[in-house]
């Protein structure tokens, strides 16, 4: 996929400025199910995302993927193949409009360290792929799951 233009998902609202937000997310499988995080915040409807998130300054995509998996799920992962690059227009729960510029990777679970999990509003959920495709909040995340199911990555 080197040199390929990323896919763009979501619709930018007219007149709204979207900040680029480098991010990394992963598709991890166990017993035929996909790891998702169910995000539940007071006063908001819950939603499902792939584990992952923003890349901190000075961090690589792989470092961010590993860190975010730990913070959101308590899982220790290794990054596998890059499934795709995909961008997603979104408005964060704090009202900030961003274009997630994401690397979407395969992730292999190599252990569990509950002490890594610091995001109390994130809950690890292992979900059947067809349900994940229907329930994932972002089309770019559903795209990554579909790409994996169709043989993407090794």
C-alpha positions in Angstrom: 0.0 0.0 0.0 3.0 2.3 0.0 2.3 5.4 -1.9 -1.5 4.8 -2.1 -3.8 7.6 -1.1 -5.7 6.9 2.1 -9.4 6.2 1.9 -11.5 9.0 3.3 -14.6 8.1 5.4 -17.2 10.4 7.1 -18.6 13.6 5.8 -17.0 17.0 6.7 -19.7 19.5 7.8 -19.6 22.6 5.7 -17.9 25.5 7.4 -16.3 23.4 10.0 -12.5 23.1 10.2 -11.1 19.6 10.9 -7.7 19.2 12.5 -5.5 16.3 11.2 -5.1 13.8 14.0 -2.6 11.0 13.4 -3.8 7.8 14.9 -3.3 4.0 14.9 -5.9 1.3 15.5 -5.7 -2.5 15.5 -7.8 -5.5 14.6 -7.1 -8.3 17.1 -8.7 -11.7 16.8 -9.2 -14.5 19.4 -11.3 -17.6 18.9 -13.0 -16.1 15.8 -13.9 -12.8 17.6 -12.7 -9.3 17.1 -11.5 -7.1 20.1 -13.5 -3.9 20.4 -13.8 -1.3 23.1 -17.3 -0.3 24.3 -17.0 3.4 25.3 -19.5 4.5 27.9 -19.6 8.0 29.2 -22.2 9.7 31.5 -25.0 11.4 29.5 -23.9 9.8 26.2 -25.0 6.7 24.2 -22.3 4.0 24.3 -20.4 3.2 21.1 -17.9 0.6 19.8 -14.5 1.3 18.4 -11.4 -0.7 17.5 -8.7 -0.3 20.2 -6.3 2.5 19.4 -6.2 6.2 19.2 -4.1 9.3 18.7 -0.4 9.2 18.3 1.4 11.2 20.9 4.3 13.6 19.9 7.5 11.7 19.3 5.7 8.3 19.2 5.5 6.0 16.2 2.3 4.4 14.9 3.4 1.0 16.3 4.2 2.5 19.7 0.8 4.3 19.8 -1.0 1.1 18.9 0.7 -0.9 21.6 0.2 1.9 24.2 -3.5 2.5 23.3 -4.3 -1.2 23.4 -2.9 -1.4 26.9 -4.6 1.8 28.2 -8.0 0.8 26.8 -8.1 -3.0 27.2 -5.2 -4.2 29.4 -4.0 -6.4 26.6 -0.4 -6.6 25.5 -0.2 -6.7 21.7 2.4 -6.9 18.9 1.7 -5.0 15.7 1.3 -7.1 12.5 0.7 -6.1 8.9 -0.7 -2.7 8.0 -4.2 -3.5 6.7 -4.9 0.0 5.3 -4.6 3.7 5.7 -7.9 5.4 6.1 -9.0 8.8 7.3 -12.2 9.5 9.2 -13.9 12.8 9.7 -15.4 12.9 13.1 -16.4 15.2 15.9 -15.0 14.1 19.2 -17.2 14.0 22.4 -15.5 17.2 23.5 -16.7 18.9 20.3 -13.4 19.0 18.6 -13.6 18.3 14.8 -10.8 16.0 13.6 -9.8 14.0 10.6 -8.4 10.8 12.1 -5.5 9.9 9.8 -5.2 6.3 10.7 -2.9 3.4 10.2 -5.1 0.3 10.6 -3.0 -2.7 11.7 -3.4 -6.3 12.5 -2.6 -6.8 16.2 -1.6 -10.1 17.9 -2.5 -10.5 21.6 0.6 -11.8 23.4 -0.5 -11.2 27.0 -2.7 -9.4 29.5 -1.6 -6.8 32.0 -4.6 -5.3 33.7 -2.5 -2.6 35.3 -2.0 -1.0 31.9 -5.7 -0.2 31.6 -6.3 3.4 32.7 -9.3 4.4 30.6 -12.2 3.5 32.9 -14.8 4.4 30.3 -13.5 1.7 27.9 -14.5 -1.9 28.2 -12.9 -4.8 26.2 -15.6 -6.7 24.3 -14.8 -9.7 22.1 -17.4 -9.7 19.3 -18.4 -11.8 16.3 -17.1 -10.1 13.1 -20.5 -9.7 11.6 -21.8 -7.9 14.7 -18.7 -5.8 14.8 -19.2 -4.7 11.2 -22.7 -3.5 12.1 -21.9 -1.9 15.5 -18.5 -0.1 14.9 -19.0 3.7 15.2 -16.5 4.5 12.4 -16.8 3.3 8.8 -13.0 3.2 8.7 -12.9 0.7 11.5 -15.6 -1.4 9.8 -13.5 -1.2 6.6 -10.4 -2.6 8.5 -12.4 -5.5 9.9 -13.9 -6.3 6.5 -10.5 -6.1 4.9 -9.2 -8.6 7.4 -12.1 -10.9 6.9 -11.5 -10.8 3.2 -7.9 -12.0 3.7 -6.0 -8.7 4.3 -2.9 -9.1 6.3 -1.0 -12.2 7.1 
